[in-house]
């Protein structure tokens, strides 16, 4: 049974920031294509929600999957929902983002 994919505000903000950075560096079409592909990968979690590497040391139930070489998608599975918590650039520290030590 497929889960419902939900984006936290922080994940939406992450996508907006990625879009803006690429649009400024390249162009809007490239940015839209890249962000759309990230969204498609997130939506695939509806069918396979427990994919990825567990990070219970940072937050109970947190899992991550890579997108390309530079982006990590952090998500949680809660009941029938997959919650996209963050979409972080490779330079960001997940430990800092999720309050771990």
N, C-alpha and C positions, 0 to 999 in steps of 0.2 A: 504494500500500500504506500502510495506517495505521501510524503510529508509536505507541509506548507513551508515555504521559505519566506522568512521575515528579515528585514534589514533594520538594525539599530540605527539611530540617528548618526552615531559615530561612523558606521560603515558607509552611510550615504554621504557624509562629509568627506570621508576618505576617497570615495569615487569622484566626487566633485573636484577635489584637490588634484587627483591624478589627471582628470580631464583637463583642468586648467593648465597644469604644467605641460602636458603634451601639446595642447592647443597653442600655448605660447612658444614652445620649442619647435613645433612642426606646423601643424594646421588642425583645424576643427574636424575635418573628415577623419584624419588619422586618430585623433583623440576619441571621437565617437566610436570608431571601429574597435579600438583597444578596450575602452570601457564596456562596450557591448559584449565583447568576448569574455571579459571578467564576469559580467552578469550572467552569461550563459553557463559558465563553469559553476557559479553559485547555484543556479537553478537545477543543475544536475544533482546537487546534494539532496533534492527532494526524493530521488529514487534510491540513493545510496548515502544516507545521512552519516553513517559511522566511518566514512572514509577519512583518511588522514592520520596524522601523528597525534597521539594524545598528549596533552599538556596539563594533567591534573595538578602538577606542582605549581602552576600559575593560577588555575581556576578549575574547580571541579567540573568535569565534562568538556573542557575546552579541547578542541581539535584544530589542526591546521593542515591546509593543503597548499601546495605551491601553484602559482600561475606564472608561467614563463620563468625567467631567471630573476626577476626583480620584485615580485609581489607575492605576499602570503595572505591567504584568506583564513581568518580565524572564525570558527563557528562553534555553536553549542547545539545539542539536541535535547529538547525538552518536550516530552510527550510526542505529539504528532507534528511538532514544529522544529524547523532548523532555523536557528537564529544566527544571522551573519553579524558577528560582533565587531569585527574590524577587517579592513582590507589594507594591509600595511606594506609600505615600500621596504625593500630589503635593508635600508639603512636604519629603520626603526627597531628598537629593542622590545620584543614581546614581554620580557620580564618587567620592564618599566611600564608598558602599556596596561598590563594586567595586575600590577601591584605585587608581583613576586619579589623575592630577594635574590 
